[in-house]
Amino acid sequence: MKNKSKTISFSYALVITAIVVVLSFICTCFAVSSASNSSQADLNAALSYADDKVKDFNSQESKIKFDFADKIYSKANAVALLYSKDTTDEDLQKITRDLYIDSVVIVDSNNNCVASYPEDYKGKNIKKTDDYASFSKIVKGMAVKLMSEPVLAEDSSNEYSLLAGVPQSDGTGAVIIGITTDDYANVNGANLAENCGRNVIIAKDGEIISSTFGSEKKAKLEDLGINDSDLSKDSFNLNYDGNSYLCKTSVQGDYTIICASQQSSSAAVWVILIIEIVLLLCAAVMFALSPKFSEFFSNFFDIKFWKFILVGIINTLVGNGLQFVFYACFGWDKFQWGVWLASALGYLIGSIVSYFLNKYFTFKNKEKGWKPIARFALNIAICYAIAYGIAIPVTKWICVANSFTMFGLRPEVFADYASMLIGACLFVATNYIGQRFFAFREKKTDSNETK
């Protein structure tokens, strides 16, 4: 009779396991198919959005250039109005700082610099300098205003340095200002891809003028392995830096737009599915054939477990609530270790609440002295290290390396928020085991007396 019962339980376990495996297989296939369709839809939406941005830029290119030049010349004219023969070096320095410009050079009718900040050019003839020689045309009356070609500043991706000159207010000589600005990135389209989204490349005549694709900036499309035959297609596959991308292209005037979406590895999906099936089979067989395992399972998830969950909810509202407040509201997201500090402080306060509730309510531990406190603190430290030691690096690797994000956040910021949530789940699982069987474990004598 016992063998028959065991056989029946084993048969039921196999049937249930088979159903679960089939459902898992269907769900996995559906998830892969949905992810693929979602990826195509997202890529089309991203390309459409980028297309509209480039179209607007293309149609307003002349106006953008005019507005930029007008803004620079207005600063030069402001200096010309504020400067007079009575202006001291300190006054010129104040004018420079108030207008947020880098330098000012005042030139007389003989092209001699009569005042400057910094004072590097004071007393020099600008015709004998490389940078300012062309501005002698303003002194001669051959030009009303001049601007040098903007040059990308050192150690910068979107700041440009340039010189601009206008006549002095009395009509003699010239005022030349030096300025560093990121506004020129709007003129030459250097930040166009940034306005379009992630994994976007904007090119003109094969030269990349703006890109948010990849960690290294490339000068030409061919440096990324993209050729003319790829651009002639509606979509193409691109292998770059060990990853596979599906790319779609569009053309707006002289500009070529490329949007890329990283493709998930189908091999990885199948490996996960196989592991899932093996684990389900092993669990079902072990549960059916081992009465001790069934008994342990029932005892493990007893009333203490549900009390622990209730305390965990209270503890989560306190600890994790403070954790997100520290991270988001106190500006700790601005430095590298902000997520670690926020989570540590949140759990420190939450752990104090957890200690008293779990000791006296969940596990009803009557042990006094410093030993339970020491075991509880050690358990919290170990569980925290395990949970966040896994969650933070793994989540950052998945999100940042693959540029994955949600809710319009930067991948780095989204990875921090996601790692806190995943770490919290791992912490709850390890913490329950640690508190029940280590921090607030029952003494053997107590259990014997109970029996």
TIZA-870680 format. One record per residue (C-alpha): residue number from 1; residue in one letter; x, z, y. Coordinates in Angstrom, 3 decimals, decimal comma. Each point is the difference from the previous one (the first is absolute). Layout:
BEGIN
num / residu / X / Z / Y
NUM / A / X / Z / Y
...
END
This chain:
BEGIN
num / residu / X / Z / Y
1 / M / 0,000 / 0,000 / 0,000
2 / K / 2,885 / 0,864 / 2,303
3 / N / 1,723 / -3,299 / -0,819
4 / K / -3,241 / -1,874 / 0,669
5 / S / -0,359 / 1,776 / 3,364
6 / K / 3,587 / -0,790 / 0,852
7 / T / -0,557 / -3,650 / -1,013
8 / I / -3,117 / -0,226 / 2,151
9 / S / 1,760 / 1,505 / 3,013
10 / F / 2,897 / -2,407 / -0,502
11 / S / -2,387 / -2,965 / -0,264
12 / Y / -1,823 / 1,032 / 3,148
13 / A / 3,341 / 0,393 / 1,772
14 / L / 1,055 / -3,504 / -1,020
15 / V / -3,297 / -1,527 / 1,147
16 / I / 0,143 / 1,799 / 3,351
17 / T / 3,659 / -0,941 / 0,438
18 / A / -0,763 / -3,650 / -0,798
19 / I / -2,795 / -0,045 / 2,587
20 / V / 2,273 / 1,588 / 2,608
21 / V / 2,776 / -2,499 / -0,768
22 / V / -2,373 / -2,970 / 0,324
23 / L / -1,409 / 1,329 / 3,258
24 / S / 3,528 / 0,646 / 1,277
25 / F / 1,021 / -3,560 / -0,897
26 / I / -3,046 / -1,474 / 1,758
27 / C / 0,545 / 2,176 / 3,074
28 / T / 3,705 / -0,879 / 0,152
29 / C / -0,724 / -3,747 / -0,283
30 / F / -2,698 / 0,337 / 2,652
31 / A / 2,377 / 1,952 / 2,245
32 / V / 2,742 / -2,633 / -0,370
33 / S / -2,470 / -2,813 / 0,696
34 / S / -1,501 / 1,844 / 2,974
35 / A / 3,451 / 0,773 / 1,374
36 / S / 0,947 / -3,680 / -0,240
37 / N / -3,197 / -1,141 / 1,739
38 / S / 0,360 / 2,745 / 2,592
39 / S / 3,599 / -1,068 / 0,635
40 / Q / -1,109 / -3,616 / 0,602
41 / A / -2,795 / 1,115 / 2,335
42 / D / 2,305 / 2,346 / 1,929
43 / L / 2,612 / -2,755 / 0,323
44 / N / -2,575 / -2,456 / 1,346
45 / A / -1,234 / 2,603 / 2,487
46 / A / 3,563 / 0,796 / 1,088
47 / L / 0,800 / -3,688 / 0,501
48 / S / -3,189 / -0,545 / 1,995
49 / Y / 0,831 / 2,970 / 2,239
50 / A / 3,599 / -1,163 / 0,516
51 / D / -1,243 / -3,535 / 0,668
52 / D / -2,249 / 1,239 / 2,824
53 / K / 2,845 / 2,071 / 1,514
54 / V / 2,410 / -2,947 / 0,034
55 / K / -2,732 / -2,304 / 1,335
56 / D / -0,594 / 2,374 / 2,923
57 / F / 3,744 / 0,251 / 0,641
58 / N / 0,382 / -3,787 / -0,117
59 / S / -2,815 / -0,590 / 2,470
60 / Q / 1,187 / 2,686 / 2,440
61 / E / 3,763 / -0,570 / -0,296
62 / S / 0,381 / -1,318 / 3,566
63 / K / -2,031 / 2,866 / 1,479
64 / I / 2,010 / 2,580 / -1,969
65 / K / 3,261 / -1,462 / 1,368
66 / F / -1,362 / -0,031 / 3,557
67 / D / -1,248 / 3,611 / -0,214
68 / F / 3,345 / 1,159 / -1,368
69 / A / 2,010 / -1,738 / 2,756
70 / D / -2,390 / 1,265 / 2,677
71 / K / 0,433 / 3,593 / -1,221
72 / I / 3,816 / -0,267 / 0,104
73 / Y / 0,078 / -1,686 / 3,436
74 / S / -2,391 / 2,623 / 1,397
75 / K / 2,588 / 2,682 / -0,809
76 / A / 2,729 / -2,051 / 1,736
77 / N / -2,229 / -0,513 / 3,059
78 / A / -0,737 / 3,732 / 0,065
79 / V / 3,736 / 0,722 / 0,211
80 / A / 0,330 / -2,601 / 2,802
81 / L / -2,753 / 1,736 / 1,993
82 / L / 1,408 / 3,500 / -0,527
83 / Y / 3,622 / -0,885 / 0,756
84 / S / 1,404 / -0,049 / 3,544
85 / K / 3,425 / 0,355 / 1,615
86 / D / -0,655 / 3,757 / 0,308
87 / T / -0,558 / 0,377 / -3,763
88 / T / 2,608 / 2,285 / -1,549
89 / D / 1,435 / -0,178 / -3,512
90 / E / -2,159 / 2,987 / -0,984
91 / D / -3,104 / -1,765 / 1,359
92 / L / 0,868 / -3,131 / -1,996
93 / Q / 0,438 / 2,093 / -3,128
94 / K / -3,439 / 1,579 / 0,533
95 / I / -1,604 / -3,418 / 0,543
96 / T / 1,553 / -1,218 / -3,249
97 / R / -1,318 / 2,943 / -1,984
98 / D / -3,474 / -0,031 / 1,583
99 / L / -0,472 / -3,680 / -0,904
100 / Y / 1,368 / 0,507 / -3,550
101 / I / 2,726 / -2,623 / 0,365
102 / D / 3,619 / 0,122 / -1,173
103 / S / 1,957 / -1,262 / 3,004
104 / V / -0,256 / -1,355 / 3,567
105 / V / 2,443 / -2,266 / 1,858
106 / I / -0,471 / -0,715 / 3,729
107 / V / 1,775 / -3,167 / 1,220
108 / D / 0,583 / -1,098 / 3,625
109 / S / 0,021 / -3,548 / 1,427
110 / N / 3,625 / -0,455 / -1,146
111 / N / -0,773 / 0,843 / -3,634
112 / N / 1,772 / 3,354 / 0,351
113 / C / -1,518 / 3,039 / -1,710
114 / V / -0,668 / 2,569 / 2,747
115 / A / -1,738 / 2,551 / -2,222
116 / S / -0,653 / 0,491 / -3,700
117 / Y / -1,112 / 2,490 / -2,616
118 / P / 2,008 / 0,596 / -2,066
119 / E / 2,795 / -0,671 / 2,472
120 / D / 1,940 / -2,370 / -2,295
121 / Y / -0,490 / -3,100 / 2,203
122 / K / 0,175 / 1,555 / 3,459
123 / G / 2,443 / -1,965 / 2,211
124 / K / 0,222 / -2,945 / -2,424
125 / N / -1,021 / -3,608 / 0,630
126 / I / -2,686 / -0,937 / -2,537
127 / K / 1,224 / -3,622 / -0,160
128 / K / 3,090 / 1,325 / -1,749
129 / T / -1,997 / 1,821 / -2,702
130 / D / -1,384 / -1,498 / -3,178
131 / D / -3,349 / 1,809 / 0,025
132 / Y / -1,018 / -0,342 / 3,661
133 / A / 1,599 / -3,311 / 1,093
134 / S / -3,181 / -2,049 / -0,459
135 / F / -1,921 / 2,270 / 2,403
136 / S / 2,038 / -1,380 / 2,924
137 / K / -2,643 / -2,761 / 0,072
138 / I / -2,428 / 2,545 / 1,484
139 / V / 2,532 / 0,868 / 2,731
140 / K / 0,418 / -3,701 / 0,849
141 / G / -3,776 / -0,502 / 0,085
142 / M / 0,112 / -2,359 / -2,978
143 / A / -2,372 / 2,243 / -1,999
144 / V / -2,738 / 2,466 / 0,921
145 / K / 0,444 / 2,039 / -3,190
146 / L / 2,068 / -0,147 / -3,168
147 / M / -0,060 / 1,670 / -3,403
148 / S / 2,672 / -0,046 / -2,675
149 / E / -0,768 / -0,780 / -3,625
150 / P / -1,064 / 3,265 / -1,731
151 / V / 2,514 / 1,213 / -2,597
152 / L / -0,900 / 2,249 / -2,919
153 / A / 1,429 / 3,448 / 0,675
154 / E / 2,484 / 1,494 / -2,451
155 / D / -1,421 / 2,109 / -2,849
156 / S / -3,539 / -1,071 / 0,888
157 / S / -2,571 / -2,213 / -1,662
158 / N / -2,276 / -0,675 / 2,986
159 / E / 1,724 / 1,117 / 3,239
160 / Y / 1,558 / -2,643 / 2,269
161 / S / 2,379 / 0,253 / 2,964
162 / L / -0,202 / -2,387 / 2,967
163 / L / 0,814 / -0,450 / 3,693
164 / A / -2,456 / -1,079 / 2,716
165 / G / 0,685 / -0,778 / 3,651
166 / V / -2,029 / -0,495 / 3,204
167 / P / 0,962 / -0,325 / 3,704
168 / Q / 0,419 / 3,125 / 2,116
169 / S / -2,979 / 0,908 / 2,186
170 / D / 1,831 / -1,186 / 3,176
171 / G / 0,688 / -3,416 / -1,561
172 / T / 3,769 / 0,455 / -0,336
173 / G / 1,805 / 0,604 / -3,240
174 / A / -1,674 / 0,940 / -3,262
175 / V / -1,186 / 2,902 / -2,131
176 / I / 0,864 / -0,211 / -3,698
177 / I / -1,378 / 2,459 / -2,543
178 / G / 0,932 / 0,609 / -3,626
179 / I / -2,694 / 1,165 / -2,400
180 / T / -0,504 / 0,669 / -3,695
181 / T / -3,543 / -0,577 / -1,238
182 / D / -1,937 / -0,523 / -3,217
183 / D / -2,649 / -2,081 / 1,799
184 / Y / 1,995 / -3,172 / -0,653
185 / A / -0,837 / 0,359 / -3,701
186 / N / -3,547 / -0,993 / 1,034
187 / V / 1,375 / -3,128 / 1,695
188 / N / 2,208 / -1,404 / -2,764
189 / G / -2,298 / 1,222 / -2,799
190 / A / 2,531 / 2,445 / -1,485
191 / N / -2,717 / 2,624 / -0,599
192 / L / -2,690 / -2,508 / -0,984
193 / A / 0,225 / 0,791 / -3,727
194 / E / -0,196 / 3,711 / 0,797
195 / N / -3,331 / -0,640 / 1,717
196 / C / -1,218 / -1,976 / -3,014
197 / G / 0,659 / 2,603 / -2,711
198 / R / 2,394 / 0,695 / -2,863
199 / N / 1,728 / -2,687 / -2,114
200 / V / -0,499 / -2,680 / 2,669
201 / I / 2,563 / -2,644 / 0,984
202 / I / -0,269 / -2,146 / 3,162
203 / A / 2,359 / -2,991 / 0,115
204 / K / 0,669 / -2,889 / 2,374
205 / D / 1,919 / -3,088 / -1,177
206 / G / 1,216 / 1,941 / -3,039
207 / E / 1,363 / 2,871 / 2,123
208 / I / -1,586 / 3,420 / -0,493
209 / I / -1,003 / 1,337 / 3,420
210 / S / -1,904 / 3,048 / -1,256
211 / S / -0,408 / 1,729 / -3,355
212 / T / -1,317 / 3,165 / -1,646
213 / F / 1,001 / -1,218 / -3,473
214 / G / 2,798 / 1,689 / -1,916
215 / S / 2,469 / 2,639 / 1,083
216 / E / 2,692 / -2,433 / 1,160
217 / K / -0,600 / -2,369 / 2,898
218 / K / 0,742 / -3,649 / -0,777
219 / A / 0,664 / -2,786 / 2,509
220 / K / -1,453 / -2,943 / -1,934
221 / L / -2,752 / -0,590 / -2,552
222 / E / 2,515 / -1,460 / -2,414
223 / D / 1,787 / 3,374 / -0,008
224 / L / -3,139 / 1,386 / -1,667
225 / G / -0,114 / -2,883 / -2,485
226 / I / -2,893 / -1,773 / 1,752
227 / N / 0,334 / -3,792 / 0,243
228 / D / -2,091 / -2,870 / 1,406
229 / S / -1,744 / -0,637 / -3,328
230 / D / -1,252 / 3,610 / -0,015
231 / L / -1,344 / -0,337 / 3,546
232 / S / -1,894 / -3,163 / -0,931
233 / K / -2,087 / 1,991 / -2,510
234 / D / -2,982 / 2,190 / 0,767
235 / S / 1,649 / 2,833 / -1,938
236 / F / 3,225 / 0,580 / -1,914
237 / N / 1,853 / 2,719 / -1,901
238 / L / 3,125 / 1,562 / 1,473
239 / N / 2,524 / 2,152 / -1,847
240 / Y / 1,953 / 2,161 / 2,425
241 / D / 2,043 / 3,166 / -0,424
242 / G / -1,179 / 0,469 / -3,599
243 / N / -3,713 / -0,260 / 0,881
244 / S / -2,535 / -2,780 / -0,423
245 / Y / -2,246 / -0,992 / 2,927
246 / L / -2,988 / -2,282 / 0,385
247 / C / 0,292 / -1,815 / 3,344
248 / K / -2,478 / -1,980 / 2,068
249 / T / 0,874 / -2,177 / 2,975
250 / S / -1,642 / -1,300 / 3,149
251 / V / 1,156 / -2,029 / 3,013
252 / Q / -0,871 / 0,624 / 3,640
253 / G / 1,624 / -2,497 / 2,341
254 / D / 3,787 / 0,289 / -0,437
255 / Y / -0,297 / 3,260 / -1,914
256 / T / -0,142 / 0,475 / -3,762
257 / I / -1,731 / 3,162 / -1,246
258 / I / 0,768 / 1,473 / -3,418
259 / C / -1,853 / 3,007 / -1,421
260 / A / 1,285 / 1,600 / -3,209
261 / S / -1,544 / 2,420 / -2,491
262 / Q / 2,027 / 1,709 / -2,707
263 / Q / -1,272 / -0,716 / -3,489
264 / S / -0,371 / 2,801 / -2,522
265 / S / 1,856 / -0,248 / -3,277
266 / S / -2,349 / -0,891 / -2,872
267 / A / 2,637 / 1,269 / -2,464
268 / A / -0,204 / 3,445 / 1,580
269 / V / -3,794 / -0,016 / -0,388
270 / W / 0,274 / -0,808 / -3,707
271 / V / 2,628 / 2,688 / -0,573
272 / I / -2,264 / 2,580 / 1,666
273 / L / -2,951 / -1,177 / -2,101
274 / I / 1,967 / 0,287 / -3,275
275 / I / 1,218 / 3,491 / 0,891
276 / E / -3,573 / 0,973 / 0,888
277 / I / -1,315 / -1,197 / -3,391
278 / V / 2,739 / 1,782 / -1,971
279 / L / -0,594 / 3,273 / 1,846
280 / L / -3,751 / -0,203 / -0,531
281 / L / 0,445 / -0,607 / -3,729
282 / C / 2,489 / 2,846 / -0,381
283 / A / -2,233 / 2,391 / 1,938
284 / A / -3,085 / -0,922 / -2,045
285 / V / 1,765 / 0,391 / -3,345
286 / M / 1,637 / 3,293 / 1,017
287 / F / -3,304 / 1,395 / 1,274
288 / A / -1,866 / -0,990 / -3,172
289 / L / 2,578 / 1,199 / -2,543
290 / S / 1,236 / 3,205 / 1,638
291 / P / -2,482 / 2,900 / 0,281
292 / K / 2,655 / 2,032 / 1,838
293 / F / 0,281 / -2,695 / 2,650
294 / S / -3,782 / 0,023 / 0,439
295 / E / 0,039 / 3,790 / 0,271
296 / F / 2,851 / -0,084 / 2,545
297 / F / -1,851 / -2,639 / 2,007
298 / S / -3,119 / 2,155 / 0,161
299 / N / 1,927 / 3,148 / 0,944
300 / F / 2,108 / -1,794 / 2,570
301 / F / -3,056 / -1,215 / 1,954
302 / D / -1,886 / 3,291 / -0,030
303 / I / -1,588 / 1,945 / 2,878
304 / K / 3,448 / 0,735 / 1,443
305 / F / 0,604 / -3,698 / 0,476
306 / W / -3,198 / -0,464 / 2,010
307 / K / 0,772 / 3,089 / 2,083
308 / F / 3,435 / -1,467 / 0,663
309 / I / -1,642 / -3,260 / 1,117
310 / L / -2,308 / 1,924 / 2,368
311 / V / 2,963 / 1,879 / 1,451
312 / G / 1,848 / -3,305 / 0,188
313 / I / -2,761 / -1,503 / 2,145
314 / I / 0,212 / 2,933 / 2,399
315 / N / 3,776 / -0,128 / -0,085
316 / T / -0,027 / -3,787 / 0,621
317 / L / -2,235 / 0,336 / 3,040
318 / V / 2,432 / 2,546 / 1,433
319 / G / 3,388 / -1,356 / -1,140
320 / N / -0,529 / -3,770 / 0,105
321 / G / -2,092 / 0,252 / 3,142
322 / L / 2,881 / 1,716 / 1,796
323 / Q / 2,423 / -2,443 / -1,603
324 / F / -1,702 / -3,038 / 1,545
325 / V / -0,425 / 1,810 / 3,317
326 / F / 3,731 / 0,783 / 0,170
327 / Y / 0,940 / -3,565 / -0,925
328 / A / -2,437 / -1,983 / 2,139
329 / C / -0,714 / 2,243 / 2,992
330 / F / 3,409 / 1,593 / 0,606
331 / G / 1,843 / -3,348 / 0,014
332 / W / 1,973 / 0,727 / -3,185
333 / D / -0,578 / -3,600 / -1,127
334 / K / 2,668 / -1,029 / 2,539
335 / F / 2,968 / 1,280 / -2,037
336 / Q / 1,200 / -0,608 / -3,535
337 / W / -0,639 / 3,407 / -1,574
338 / G / -3,412 / 0,532 / 1,614
339 / V / -1,982 / -0,479 / -3,226
340 / W / 2,172 / 2,553 / -1,835
341 / L / -0,278 / 2,624 / 2,754
342 / A / -3,759 / -0,489 / 0,441
343 / S / -0,719 / 0,251 / -3,736
344 / A / 2,333 / 3,005 / -0,427
345 / L / -1,569 / 1,974 / 2,858
346 / G / -3,522 / -0,907 / -1,125
347 / Y / 0,698 / 1,148 / -3,545
348 / L / 1,725 / 3,169 / 1,173
349 / I / -3,144 / 1,166 / 1,794
350 / G / -2,298 / -1,316 / -2,729
351 / S / 2,080 / 1,732 / -2,687
352 / I / -0,551 / 3,382 / 1,599
353 / V / -3,755 / -0,568 / -0,236
354 / S / 0,426 / -1,310 / -3,550
355 / Y / 1,983 / 3,047 / -1,140
356 / F / -2,652 / 2,589 / 0,826
357 / L / -2,984 / -2,064 / -1,183
358 / N / 1,574 / -1,047 / -3,306
359 / K / 1,514 / 3,408 / -0,756
360 / Y / -3,165 / 2,040 / 0,575
361 / F / -2,791 / -2,567 / -0,525
362 / T / 1,161 / -2,747 / -2,385
363 / F / 2,382 / 1,735 / -2,428
364 / K / -0,888 / 3,627 / 0,866
365 / N / 3,624 / 1,017 / -0,310
366 / K / 0,484 / 3,760 / 0,397
367 / E / 3,795 / -0,011 / -0,014
368 / K / 1,508 / 1,728 / 3,023
369 / G / 3,376 / -0,187 / 1,692
370 / W / 2,198 / -2,866 / 1,086
371 / K / 0,246 / -1,829 / -3,358
372 / P / -3,312 / -1,946 / 0,220
373 / I / 0,813 / -0,923 / 3,584
374 / A / 3,451 / -1,234 / -1,046
375 / R / -1,424 / -1,993 / -2,927
376 / F / -2,712 / -1,477 / 2,239
377 / A / 2,534 / -1,021 / 2,666
378 / L / 2,315 / -1,520 / -2,607
379 / N / -2,914 / -1,885 / -1,563
380 / I / -1,097 / -1,375 / 3,397
381 / A / 3,557 / -1,118 / 0,817
382 / I / 0,474 / -1,756 / -3,342
383 / C / -3,439 / -1,657 / 0,094
384 / Y / 0,555 / -1,132 / 3,606
385 / A / 3,408 / -1,494 / -0,846
386 / I / -1,374 / -1,823 / -3,041
387 / A / -3,178 / -1,277 / 1,700
388 / Y / 1,519 / -1,243 / 3,253
389 / G / 3,344 / -0,888 / -1,562
390 / I / -1,963 / -2,589 / -1,977
391 / A / -2,754 / -0,911 / 2,489
392 / I / 2,035 / -0,617 / 3,175
393 / P / 2,748 / -2,344 / -1,287
394 / V / -2,302 / -1,888 / -2,378
395 / T / -2,718 / -0,516 / 2,634
396 / K / 2,543 / -1,081 / 2,628
397 / W / 1,536 / -2,433 / -2,482
398 / I / -3,388 / -1,540 / -0,820
399 / C / -1,340 / -0,170 / 3,579
400 / V / 3,083 / -0,694 / 2,114
401 / A / 1,827 / -2,321 / -2,396
402 / N / -3,156 / -2,079 / -0,529
403 / S / -1,358 / 0,359 / 3,565
404 / F / -3,215 / 1,478 / -1,424
405 / T / -2,280 / 1,827 / 2,419
406 / M / -3,643 / 0,746 / 0,848
407 / F / -2,095 / 1,044 / 2,982
408 / G / 2,244 / -1,927 / 2,423
409 / L / 2,916 / 2,451 / -0,389
410 / R / 3,662 / -0,968 / -0,211
411 / P / 1,200 / -0,003 / -3,654
412 / E / 2,366 / 2,914 / 0,746
413 / V / -2,793 / 2,144 / 1,498
414 / F / -2,507 / -0,940 / -2,731
415 / A / 2,600 / 0,907 / -2,652
416 / D / 0,382 / 3,461 / 1,548
417 / Y / -3,753 / 0,672 / -0,027
418 / A / -0,387 / -1,382 / -3,544
419 / S / 2,941 / 2,052 / -1,288
420 / M / -1,625 / 3,183 / 1,320
421 / L / -3,228 / -0,754 / -1,904
422 / I / 1,749 / -1,014 / -3,233
423 / G / 2,341 / 2,980 / 0,266
424 / A / -3,019 / 2,281 / 0,403
425 / C / -1,507 / -1,269 / -3,275
426 / L / 3,273 / 0,487 / -1,910
427 / F / 0,408 / 3,428 / 1,570
428 / V / -3,462 / 1,163 / -1,171
429 / A / 0,697 / -1,034 / -3,610
430 / T / 3,444 / 1,620 / -0,247
431 / N / -1,067 / 3,058 / 2,012
432 / Y / -2,905 / 0,853 / -2,333
433 / I / 2,273 / -0,039 / -3,036
434 / G / 2,664 / 2,015 / 1,795
435 / Q / -2,363 / 2,654 / 1,342
436 / R / -1,939 / 0,474 / -3,225
437 / F / 2,907 / 0,122 / -2,426
438 / F / 2,776 / 1,322 / 2,233
439 / A / -0,917 / 1,607 / 3,332
440 / F / -3,157 / 1,848 / -1,128
441 / R / 0,461 / -0,155 / -3,765
442 / E / -1,869 / 2,519 / -2,153
443 / K / 2,023 / 2,660 / -1,721
444 / K / -0,050 / -0,068 / -3,798
445 / T / -0,944 / 3,662 / -0,140
446 / D / -3,040 / -0,656 / 2,150
447 / S / -1,107 / -2,834 / -2,250
448 / N / 0,431 / 2,123 / -3,114
449 / E / -2,043 / 2,818 / 1,507
450 / T / -2,736 / -2,494 / 0,829
451 / K / -0,088 / -1,193 / -3,558
END
